[in-house]
């Protein structure tokens, strides 16, 4: 019965919109002070403090003390994965018109420290289709072919630790399909940032840069521009033709 009570306690913690807003603000893997989380949730500092205390005691968040300041983060990747999965069980919405614009977070976003949304699912599909990864039980395993072909994307020291580079099958709450989480997902996300193939925008959102479009097409045959066609914005000096997905 302890497990049942633990699940009930977690659900009770995440049933409060203010607490959910705070957790979602940290789902990009960031560490933030209470003031920022209060603003994200639209509540006073006193109210935020009360909710943060409950999230800490419930194991959803952890806190790091630096001098007089306290910085909050999601406790671990399992929490982020659980929050992402909860979105899958929401009631299904009626179908949208074919030409209706996509919600920005559907295109590309962070799920803790890995890639989610249409881009995350498409990346996983291409990696599987090309034989770069394979499913072993509940995890994705990087294959020898993947080590060879991804040498230009992932650092040598990462590829050298292939045995430890397991990827979790993380259920995407907008696509309701799996994307790659765990150590492999984190490494792929870090590589995309390092190559400047994706950039952060507001909240958890990401945009694919023009370099990213070219790189993903060349490496995986993945057309990132098509994924974001519903949210493409006018070009600017900073963004160019970048595919945008933000929260």
ROKE-668569 format. One record per residue: residue number from 0; residue in three letters; z, y, x of N, C-alpha, C in turn. Coordinates in steps of 0.001 Angstrom, whole numbers, plus 500000, padded with zeros to 6 digits. Layout:
N
(NUM,Ala,(Z,Y,X),(Z,Y,X),(Z,Y,X))
...
END
This chain:
247
(0,Unk,(500000,498782,500816),(500000,500000,500000),(500000,501265,500848))
(1,Unk,(500440,501150,502104),(500485,502344,502954),(499107,502975,503097))
(2,Unk,(498067,502132,503265),(496721,502652,503413),(496291,503421,502176))
(3,Unk,(496627,502884,500990),(496281,503569,499745),(496939,504935,499676))
(4,Unk,(498223,504988,500056),(498927,506260,500044),(498317,507233,501051))
(5,Unk,(497896,506724,502217),(497270,507572,503227),(495972,508174,502694))
(6,Unk,(495172,507352,502005),(493921,507838,501438),(494198,508884,500373))
(7,Unk,(495192,508620,499526),(495538,509572,498476),(496001,510897,499068))
(8,Unk,(496762,510825,500151),(497245,512045,500799),(496094,512856,501375))
(9,Unk,(495134,512170,501998),(493974,512863,502556),(493161,513534,501456))
(10,Unk,(492935,512791,500363),(492162,513354,499248),(492874,514551,498636))
(11,Unk,(494195,514484,498553),(494962,515609,498015),(494817,516832,498921))
(12,Unk,(494848,516613,500227),(494690,517725,501163),(493327,518397,500999))
(13,Unk,(492287,517595,500792),(490933,518128,500722),(490500,518480,499303))
(14,Unk,(491436,518383,498352),(491137,518775,496973),(491335,520267,496758))
(15,Unk,(491911,520956,497730),(492185,522390,497634),(491020,523163,498272))
(16,Unk,(490290,523988,497504),(489112,524685,498055),(489403,525515,499292))
(17,Unk,(490577,526140,499373),(490914,526949,500542),(490985,526083,501794))
(18,Unk,(491622,524928,501675),(491731,524038,502836),(490370,523474,503227))
(19,Unk,(489550,523161,502229),(488211,522656,502525),(487396,523713,503269))
(20,Unk,(487504,524967,502834),(486766,526051,503504),(487170,526157,504969))
(21,Unk,(488458,525992,505252),(488940,526057,506631),(488413,524895,507457))
(22,Unk,(488433,523705,506881),(487937,522527,507601),(486438,522658,507866))
(23,Unk,(485686,523107,506862),(484242,523252,507039),(483904,524285,508108))
(24,Unk,(484739,525308,508240),(484519,526314,509277),(484673,525729,510674))
(25,Unk,(485352,524583,510775),(485583,523938,512065),(484689,522714,512285))
(26,Unk,(483820,522440,511329),(482995,521237,511416),(481892,521334,512465))
(27,Unk,(481753,522491,513083),(480791,522611,514186),(481416,522247,515524))
(28,Unk,(482668,521748,515487),(483354,521359,516720),(484038,522515,517414))
(29,Unk,(484069,523678,516764),(484665,524862,517382),(486188,524852,517278))
(30,Unk,(486810,525771,517993),(488246,526001,517954),(488455,527455,517548))
(31,Unk,(489219,527693,516477),(489332,529035,515924),(490790,529399,515634))
(32,Unk,(491130,530689,515746),(492482,531137,515402),(492666,531225,513888))
(33,Unk,(493928,531335,513469),(494241,531359,512045),(493572,532522,511337))
(34,Unk,(493467,533680,512007),(492862,534842,511377),(491424,534605,510963))
(35,Unk,(490658,533956,511829),(489261,533659,511509),(489172,532683,510343))
(36,Unk,(490065,531695,510335),(490046,530704,509262),(490470,531334,507941))
(37,Unk,(491399,532275,507987),(491802,532987,506770),(490616,533754,506191))
(38,Unk,(489862,534418,507061),(488685,535169,506595),(487616,534231,506049))
(39,Unk,(487435,533092,506697),(486439,532126,506235),(486772,531611,504839))
(40,Unk,(488072,531478,504558),(488515,530970,503255),(488759,532084,502242))
(41,Unk,(488747,533342,502710),(488963,534464,501810),(490379,534573,501295))
(42,Unk,(491361,534275,502164),(492770,534338,501755),(493558,535178,502753))
(43,Unk,(494796,535489,502393),(495664,536268,503282),(496141,535402,504441))
(44,Unk,(496656,536053,505483),(497175,535333,506646),(498330,534428,506258))
(45,Unk,(499185,534899,505354),(500341,534100,504932),(499892,532844,504198))
(46,Unk,(498921,533005,503294),(498401,531847,502560),(497721,530871,503519))
(47,Unk,(496953,531406,504462),(496271,530547,505437),(497281,529756,506253))
(48,Unk,(498367,530378,506651),(499386,529708,507454),(499960,528506,506721))
(49,Unk,(500199,528676,505415),(500740,527577,504618),(499757,526407,504563))
(50,Unk,(498476,526716,504326),(497471,525647,504243),(497242,524980,505594))
(51,Unk,(497242,525754,506650),(497053,525187,507991),(498188,524239,508349))
(52,Unk,(499402,524593,507948),(500547,523711,508192),(500360,522360,507527))
(53,Unk,(499828,522357,506309),(499601,521095,505590),(498486,520280,506251))
(54,Unk,(497445,520956,506696),(496351,520244,507359),(496785,519658,508699))
(55,Unk,(497676,520354,509377),(498222,519838,510634),(499097,518621,510391))
(56,Unk,(500000,518733,509446),(500921,517618,509177),(500184,516411,508617))
(57,Unk,(499050,516653,507961),(498267,515550,507413),(497301,514938,508409))
(58,Unk,(497260,515475,509635),(496403,514898,510669),(494942,515281,510561))
(59,Unk,(494621,516255,509707),(493229,516684,509567),(492845,517638,510697))
(60,Unk,(493774,518516,511064),(493544,519460,512145),(494533,519230,513274))
(61,Unk,(494191,519722,514444),(495129,519788,515561),(495156,521231,516035))
(62,Unk,(496153,521583,516833),(496293,522965,517276),(496558,523002,518771))
(63,Unk,(496016,524015,519417),(496212,524214,520856),(496847,525580,521074))
(64,Unk,(497931,525605,521818),(498643,526850,522099),(498164,527432,523423))
(65,Unk,(497730,528698,523394),(497362,529412,524618),(498095,530743,524621))
(66,Unk,(499178,530785,525376),(500022,531978,525368),(500632,532178,524002))
(67,Unk,(500421,533347,523427),(500972,533633,522111),(500029,533212,520991))
(68,Unk,(498860,532702,521346),(497845,532409,520332),(497742,530900,520081))
(69,Unk,(497423,530563,518823),(497238,529172,518413),(495797,529015,517917))
(70,Unk,(495132,527973,518408),(493748,527728,518046),(493634,526357,517385))
(71,Unk,(492969,526336,516247),(492868,525125,515433),(491498,524482,515590))
(72,Unk,(491475,523157,515480),(490238,522401,515539),(490379,521161,514649))
(73,Unk,(489238,520546,514312),(489269,519252,513621),(489929,518247,514551))
(74,Unk,(490847,517431,514018),(491680,516565,514859),(490859,515593,515703))
(75,Unk,(489835,515000,515125),(488983,514066,515871),(487714,513807,515068))
(76,Unk,(486763,513129,515681),(485462,512933,515047),(485557,512126,513763))
(77,Unk,(486556,511229,513663),(486728,510443,512446),(486973,511318,511224))
(78,Unk,(487715,512412,511411),(487963,513357,510317),(486648,514000,509888))
(79,Unk,(485864,514458,510864),(484583,515093,510555),(483662,514128,509825))
(80,Unk,(483659,512879,510252),(482801,511881,509622),(483246,511629,508190))
(81,Unk,(484559,511609,507947),(485086,511397,506597),(484721,512560,505684))
(82,Unk,(484845,513783,506198),(484510,514966,505395),(483029,514956,505053))
(83,Unk,(482183,514642,506034),(480739,514570,505800),(480419,513523,504741))
(84,Unk,(481090,512364,504815),(480818,511276,503875),(481267,511615,502459))
(85,Unk,(482314,512433,502326),(482782,512799,500989),(481705,513527,500196))
(86,Unk,(480841,514261,500917),(479759,514954,500224),(478770,514009,499575))
(87,Unk,(478705,512778,500069),(477751,511809,499538),(478144,511340,498148))
(88,Unk,(479448,511318,497840),(479904,510765,496566),(479969,511812,495464))
(89,Unk,(479522,513049,495735),(479497,514056,494685),(478471,513636,493642))
(90,Unk,(478605,514112,492397),(477611,513765,491368),(476228,514233,491791))
(91,Unk,(475261,513389,491524),(473889,513736,491886),(473416,514931,491066))
(92,Unk,(472671,515830,491709),(472136,516987,491011),(470793,516631,490408))
(93,Unk,(470398,517341,489330),(469068,517079,488774),(467989,517407,489797))
(94,Unk,(466855,516703,489737),(465792,516953,490716),(465337,518403,490681))
(95,Unk,(465048,518945,491853),(464550,520305,491938),(463032,520317,491901))
(96,Unk,(462468,521460,491554),(461021,521588,491577),(460500,521306,492982))
(97,Unk,(459329,520731,493064),(458770,520336,494354),(458681,521510,495323))
(98,Unk,(458356,522700,494798),(458154,523854,495669),(459392,524734,495788))
(99,Unk,(460516,524299,495221),(461742,525100,495322),(462203,525138,496768))
(100,Unk,(462714,526297,497242),(463166,526376,498629),(464341,525452,498898))
(101,Unk,(464369,524879,500072),(465480,524018,500461),(466699,524873,500791))
(102,Unk,(467881,524325,500531),(469085,525003,500981),(469116,524928,502502))
(103,Unk,(469463,526035,503154),(469354,526071,504622),(470094,524952,505337))
(104,Unk,(471312,524597,504887),(472068,523560,505598),(471406,522191,505517))
(105,Unk,(470485,522015,504591),(469803,520734,504497),(468864,520514,505686))
(106,Unk,(468403,521570,506287),(467392,521439,507346),(468016,520980,508656))
(107,Unk,(468973,521731,509169),(469580,521389,510462),(470956,522014,510548))
(108,Unk,(471942,521213,510920),(473310,521708,511047),(474063,520805,512015))
(109,Unk,(475219,521262,512435),(476097,520412,513219),(477007,519626,512291))
(110,Unk,(477275,518410,512644),(478301,517589,512003),(479278,517261,513132))
(111,Unk,(480306,518108,513266),(481217,518063,514408),(480404,518349,515662))
(112,Unk,(480130,517374,516515),(479397,517645,517754),(478042,516960,517818))
(113,Unk,(477548,516526,516657),(476215,515925,516658),(475346,516557,515576))
(114,Unk,(474097,516141,515523),(473075,516766,514695),(473014,516115,513321))
(115,Unk,(472922,516960,512280),(472857,516461,510910),(471782,517205,510140))
(116,Unk,(471624,516832,508866),(470595,517418,508027),(469272,516678,508190))
(117,Unk,(468214,517265,507645),(466900,516630,507721),(466497,516345,509163))
(118,Unk,(466813,517282,510053),(466447,517092,511455),(467217,515936,512072))
(119,Unk,(468509,515820,511759),(469312,514727,512297),(468823,513367,511839))
(120,Unk,(468481,513262,510565),(467973,512000,510025),(466591,511689,510607))
(121,Unk,(465731,512701,510691),(464392,512489,511254),(464461,512064,512716))
(122,Unk,(465396,512649,513466),(465583,512266,514862),(465965,510797,514966))
(123,Unk,(466910,510382,514142),(467335,508966,514157),(466170,508045,513778))
(124,Unk,(465395,508436,512769),(464261,507611,512337),(463233,507440,513454))
(125,Unk,(462943,508512,514179),(461953,508424,515245),(462490,507597,516420))
(126,Unk,(463768,507785,516749),(464363,507002,517834),(464308,505507,517528))
(127,Unk,(464559,505155,516278),(464486,503744,515872),(463041,503253,515862))
(128,Unk,(462150,504036,515265),(460752,503612,515135),(460092,503397,516487))
(129,Unk,(460478,504202,517474),(459892,504093,518815),(460578,503041,519682))
(130,Unk,(461637,502425,519150),(462344,501391,519906),(463269,501943,520970))
(131,Unk,(463674,503222,520818),(464589,503825,521787),(466036,503453,521501))
(132,Unk,(466355,503237,520222),(467691,502795,519828),(467555,501621,518867))
(133,Unk,(468613,500850,518764),(468647,499719,517839),(470036,499643,517228))
(134,Unk,(470127,499139,515998),(471414,498999,515322),(472076,497703,515771))
(135,Unk,(473321,497816,516238),(474142,496656,516602),(475433,496772,515806))
(136,Unk,(475564,495971,514757),(476746,496081,513900),(476749,497420,513187))
(137,Unk,(477791,498219,513425),(477905,499542,512809),(477538,500663,513775))
(138,Unk,(476871,500321,514868),(476597,501333,515895),(475124,501326,516289))
(139,Unk,(474700,502434,516881),(473369,502529,517483),(473512,502320,518983))
(140,Unk,(472649,501480,519527),(472677,501191,520959),(471400,501713,521602))
(141,Unk,(471536,502398,522716),(470379,502903,523449),(469713,501747,524192))
(142,Unk,(468430,501538,523920),(467692,500428,524520),(467160,500812,525905))
(143,Unk,(466796,499828,526729),(466214,500135,528036),(464996,501058,527933))
(144,Unk,(464160,500852,526902),(463003,501732,526711),(463471,503162,526438))
(145,Unk,(464559,503294,525664),(465108,504611,525381),(465624,505291,526639))
(146,Unk,(466258,504519,527512),(466749,505068,528778),(465586,505627,529589))
(147,Unk,(464478,504879,529606),(463306,505297,530382),(462655,506535,529776))
(148,Unk,(462418,506518,528474),(461653,507589,527829),(462480,508861,527610))
(149,Unk,(463800,508726,527536),(464645,509896,527315),(465181,510487,528614))
(150,Unk,(464657,510009,529736),(465137,510484,531042),(464916,511982,531226))
(151,Unk,(463912,512521,530573),(463667,513946,530687),(464532,514794,529773))
(152,Unk,(465231,514147,528859),(466075,514865,527907),(467555,514716,528231))
(153,Unk,(468003,513473,528401),(469415,513218,528679),(469673,513217,530185))
(154,Unk,(470796,513776,530631),(471118,513798,532065),(471242,512394,532645))
(155,Unk,(470961,512258,533931),(471004,510958,534610),(472376,510307,534512))
(156,Unk,(473446,511137,534644),(474784,510556,534595),(475125,510001,533211))
(157,Unk,(474528,510583,532178),(474733,510089,530811),(474000,508774,530624))
(158,Unk,(472743,508732,531044),(471957,507506,530911),(472525,506385,531759))
(159,Unk,(473156,506732,532881),(473755,505722,533745),(474941,505029,533117))
(160,Unk,(475528,505666,532110),(476680,505073,531404),(476247,504545,530045))
(161,Unk,(475081,503890,530006),(474502,503430,528740),(475438,502550,527942))
(162,Unk,(476227,501730,528638),(477138,500808,527941),(478142,501557,527083))
(163,Unk,(478555,502757,527556),(479549,503529,526816),(478913,504517,525843))
(164,Unk,(477574,504523,525795),(476871,505523,525010),(476559,504989,523611))
(165,Unk,(477555,504479,522925),(477354,503949,521578),(477245,505101,520588))
(166,Unk,(476394,504931,519595),(476236,505944,518559),(476755,505441,517231))
(167,Unk,(477571,506223,516571),(478077,505843,515251),(477025,506109,514188))
(168,Unk,(477018,505273,513160),(476141,505490,512015),(476873,506415,511050))
(169,Unk,(476526,507683,511077),(477202,508697,510283),(476351,509022,509060))
(170,Unk,(476919,508855,507864),(476174,509063,506622),(476046,510557,506335))
(171,Unk,(474820,511024,506225),(474528,512442,506028),(474720,512820,504568))
(172,Unk,(475512,513863,504295),(475864,514168,502907),(474742,514834,502129))
(173,Unk,(473775,515469,502794),(472656,516049,502057),(471500,515062,501930))
(174,Unk,(471246,514281,502961),(470119,513352,502953),(470485,511974,502429))
(175,Unk,(471782,511648,502464),(472280,510334,502034),(471610,509198,502801))
(176,Unk,(471318,509476,504040),(470846,508494,505010),(471651,508708,506283))
(177,Unk,(471501,507795,507232),(472298,507885,508455),(471660,508813,509482))
(178,Unk,(472534,509529,510189),(472133,510186,511428),(473008,509639,512553))
(179,Unk,(472732,510014,513780),(473428,509432,514934),(474650,510275,515296))
(180,Unk,(475836,509670,515232),(477062,510322,515649),(477601,509671,516913))
(181,Unk,(478895,509780,517124),(479522,509154,518273),(479050,509730,519603))
(182,Unk,(479285,508972,520668),(478967,509447,522016),(477476,509720,522193))
(183,Unk,(476626,508854,521617),(475183,509051,521740),(474741,510303,520986))
(184,Unk,(475256,510480,519779),(474923,511671,519002),(475375,512948,519694))
(185,Unk,(476571,512905,520271),(477086,514070,520997),(476209,514398,522211))
(186,Unk,(475781,513352,522933),(474946,513559,524117),(473586,514141,523730))
(187,Unk,(473008,513660,522640),(471725,514180,522184),(471845,515644,521766))
(188,Unk,(472925,515958,521050),(473139,517337,520607),(473306,518262,521813))
(189,Unk,(474113,517843,522786),(474325,518653,523996),(473018,518869,524742))
(190,Unk,(472157,517839,524778),(470876,517958,525477),(469949,518934,524765))
(191,Unk,(469958,518920,523440),(469110,519842,522681),(469528,521289,522927))
(192,Unk,(470841,521520,523009),(471333,522857,523327),(470961,523237,524765))
(193,Unk,(471141,522308,525680),(470874,522577,527094),(469409,522933,527330))
(194,Unk,(468519,522271,526611),(467081,522526,526742),(466638,523764,525958))
(195,Unk,(467573,524331,525189),(467253,525450,524297),(466228,525032,523242))
(196,Unk,(466344,523804,522788),(465489,523318,521704),(466094,523657,520349))
(197,Unk,(467400,523832,520297),(468058,524310,519077),(469036,525418,519468))
(198,Unk,(469306,526297,518521),(470272,527364,518729),(471159,527478,517495))
(199,Unk,(472383,527917,517738),(473304,528128,516629),(472937,529398,515881))
(200,Unk,(473097,529327,514559),(473050,530530,513738),(474369,530590,512969))
(201,Unk,(474409,531294,511894),(475669,531483,511174),(476288,530161,510743))
(202,Unk,(477626,530053,510878),(478334,528853,510431),(477928,527624,511226))
(203,Unk,(477673,526528,510522),(477303,525272,511162),(475804,525145,511373))
(204,Unk,(475063,526129,510930),(473618,526020,510920),(472988,526063,512296))
(205,Unk,(471809,525494,512379),(471019,525477,513608),(469596,525909,513306))
(206,Unk,(468929,526427,514311),(467497,526645,514184),(466805,525943,515348))
(207,Unk,(465650,525403,515058),(464836,524785,516094),(463964,525870,516692))
(208,Unk,(464011,526014,517998),(463204,527033,518670),(461753,526560,518786))
(209,Unk,(460895,527488,519146),(459492,527117,519360),(459368,526078,520471))
(210,Unk,(460198,526222,521522),(460209,525226,522601),(460678,523881,522061))
(211,Unk,(461640,523908,521155),(462132,522681,520554),(461078,521989,519711))
(212,Unk,(460316,522770,518954),(459230,522190,518165),(458250,521443,519074))
(213,Unk,(457875,522100,520169),(456926,521475,521095),(457531,520238,521757))
(214,Unk,(458786,520364,522194),(459428,519259,522890),(459637,518050,522003))
(215,Unk,(460105,518260,520776),(460337,517142,519865),(459029,516470,519459))
(216,Unk,(457979,517264,519334),(456669,516687,518996),(456142,515844,520150))
(217,Unk,(456286,516354,521366),(455771,515630,522531),(456576,514375,522831))
(218,Unk,(457895,514477,522711),(458766,513352,523083),(458838,512278,522009))
(219,Unk,(458895,512713,520733),(459160,511761,519655),(458107,511767,518550))
(220,Unk,(457143,512652,518635),(456188,512763,517539),(456839,513298,516281))
(221,Unk,(457856,514120,516447),(458634,514655,515321),(458179,516088,515033))
(222,Unk,(457740,516316,513798),(457267,517639,513393),(458419,518410,512765))
(223,Unk,(459178,519119,513594),(460342,519861,513109),(459943,521009,512197))
(224,Unk,(458787,521603,512427),(458335,522727,511608),(458162,522306,510154))
(225,Unk,(457668,521085,509935),(457464,520606,508570),(458793,520417,507848))
(226,Unk,(459827,520012,508583),(461143,519806,507971),(461709,521100,507432))
(227,Unk,(461448,522211,508134),(462034,523486,507752),(461103,524395,507004))
(228,Unk,(460020,523864,506445),(459029,524722,505807),(459586,525492,504629))
(229,Unk,(460633,524940,503997),(461217,525622,502843),(462125,526759,503216))
(230,Unk,(462517,526855,504485),(463437,527908,504880),(462904,528744,506034))
(231,Unk,(461612,528640,506327),(461047,529399,507426),(461129,530887,507109))
(232,Unk,(461595,531658,508044),(461748,533080,507842),(460697,533839,508633))
(233,Unk,(460564,535101,508318),(459598,535929,509031),(459945,535989,510498))
(234,Unk,(458904,536091,511330),(459153,536118,512761),(459836,537405,513170))
(235,Unk,(460625,537306,514263),(461297,538470,514814),(461268,538353,516316))
(236,Unk,(461675,539398,517004),(461636,539390,518468),(462513,538292,519036))
(237,Unk,(463620,537972,518342),(464574,537007,518879),(464283,535588,518445))
(238,Unk,(463731,535404,517238),(463600,534064,516689),(462182,533538,516736))
(239,Unk,(461199,534405,516758),(459817,533933,516753),(459543,533094,515517))
(240,Unk,(458980,531900,515716),(458643,531028,514597),(459729,529995,514369))
(241,Unk,(460923,530204,514825),(461938,529171,514810),(462245,528684,513407))
(242,Unk,(462455,527358,513305),(462855,526732,512053),(464330,526978,511853))
(243,Unk,(464714,527487,510701),(466092,527924,510501),(466825,527048,509511))
(244,Unk,(468075,526710,509856),(468976,526062,508918),(470366,526590,509175))
(245,Unk,(470952,527301,508224),(472275,527879,508465),(473140,527806,507228))
(246,Unk,(474464,528052,507425),(475386,527972,506315),(475969,529300,506002))
END
